[in-house]
Every structure is written in structure tokens, then in C-alpha cells.
Amino acid sequence: MKHILCWLALLLLAAVACAQSAVIGYPPNGYTVSPGASLTVQIQCPNSLTGSEEVAIVIGFQSCRTNGCISPSSFMGQILYNGPFEPQYHEPMTPLYENFTVQVPSSAATGTALIGVVHVTLIGASYYPYMEVLNTTLTVS
């Protein structure tokens, strides 16, 4: 019986974590940018029945060389933003989101690049710490 309760607790914890996941709403995969240009990165938080307290967002940029991109869970690249995350409702029928205007590094190499995002939040009444890593690819030209 204790074994079953442990599994149920783990499944509940996984469901709560999934319910709090953020997504990169903009830019879409493959979006084209120029070195030195301003770029809006939109981080969305879909609605959830579980309460949460947002902590922070980190946005990184890396040019993908001939060997490809490195996962942002191992390497964030150049940090474009590191600070609070306070998503709000802006339009009806859209999730909570916050836009961050960042600058593509002027040293960005042409070709494929990666925007990596680290999202940190506290979930539920007991403020369970949760961190996730997101990414989207860009084309630098």
C-alpha cells in the first residue's frame, strides 16, 4: 500500500509540474534575425488550477557553429536577460505572458542560432521549487 501511495504522489507531483510549464510564444522556430537587431521574446504561462509564484527568467543566445547547438541545459551562451518574470493577461483568450525585448549580439554568426530560456517558479501551497529549460532556433542572416 505504501508503494502505491508513493507512486501516486510522484504522479501528482509530475502533473503539477507539467501544469506550470512555460512556453516560448515568440519568436517561432526558424525566425530570421540580424546581428545587433532587437528581438522580442514572449514567454507564456498557460492557465493552471495550481497556484504558483513566478521567480525568474534567464534568456540566453548562442550561435550554432558547424558542430551544432549545445543544449541550454548545459550551456546558455550569452545572457540577454536575467531577472524577474511577471506574466500578465493582455488580451482575452490568450495565456498569461510577458514580452522581453533583447538585442541579438552583434557578434552573432550567420546561420543557425538558439535562444535558450530558464524558467524558475514555486508551485502549490508549499512552494515546491521547479525549474525548466526551453529553447527555439533562429536563423541569423
N, C-alpha and C positions, 0 to 999 in steps of 0.2 A: 504494500500500500504506500509506503514512504517513497518507493522508487517511482510510482505513478505520479505522486504529488510533485516530486522533483521535476519530472518531465513536463507536467502541466505548468509549473512555474517558469521553466525555461521557454516553453512555447508562448506563454503570456508575455514574458519579457521581450521575446523576439517580435511579437505582434505590436507591442507598444513602440519599440524602436522603429519598426517599419512605418508606423503611423506618423512618426515625427520627421521622416526623411524630407530633405530639401531637394530641389531640382534646379538646374540651370535653365531658366526660361529664355534667356537671350545672352549671347548670340547662339544661333543654331550651329550644329556641326557643319564644318566646311565653310563657314562665313569668311569672306575675304577682308583683310585689313592691310593697312600700310604701316611701315615703320614710323614711329613718332605720332601716329594718329590717336585721337581719343576714341575710347571704346566703352560702350555701356554694357555692363554685366548685370543681368537681372537674376536674383536668387529668389525662388518661390518656395513657399511652405504650404502645401495642401492642407485643407481643413482636417482637424482631428478632434475626437471626443476627449482625448487625453490631454491634460494641461501640460504646458511646458514653459520654460523660462529660457529665452534665447541668450546666448553668451557672446559669441563672436563669429566672425567670418575672416578667413585669410584667402586672398586671391593671388595666385602666382602665375607666372608666364615662363614658358621655355620654348626655345626654338628646337625643332627636332632635326638633328643632323642626319647623316647617312645611316647611322645605326638605329634611328627611330627615337621615339619619345620614351622617357622614363616615367613610370607611374608616379603621379603626385603623392602617393602614399609613401614613396621613398625619396622623392626629390621635387620640391615645389618650384624650383627655378628662381627667377627674380620676383620678389614680393612687390605686388602692385597695390595691395590694400591689406591692412591688418587692423581690425578694430571691431566696434560694436555692430550687431545685426539687430535691426528693429523693423521687421516687416510690418506693413500696414495694408489694409484694404484700400484700393484705389478706384476700382470700377466694380459694379455688380457682376456677379458670375465669374469673377477671377479670384484666384487664391491670394492669400497674403503674399506680398513681395516687397523687395527693396532693390532699387537700382543703384549701382556703384559705377561712377564714371572714372575710368582708369586710363592711363596712357600706355599704348604699346611701346615697348622700348625702341629707341631709335637705332639700337644695335641689332634689332631682330633680323635674323637671316631670312631670305626669301625661301619659300617652301612651306612645309607643314609646321605648325606650332601647336602648343597645348596650353589651354587655360585650366589650371587646377584650383579647386576650391576646397577648403577645410571648413566644415560647419560644426560648431560646438553648441550643444544645448543641454539643459537639465530637464528631465522628463518626470511627470507624475507628481503626486503629493510629497513623495520622499526625495524629490530632485535627484533622480538617477542620472549620472553623467553619461552623455552619449556624444560620440564624435563620428563623423562620416567624411569621406573624401569623394569629390565629384570631379568630372573633367569633361571638356569639349574640345574638339580640334578646330583649328583655324587655318586659313591659307594666307600667308604673308606674301604680298606682291608689290 
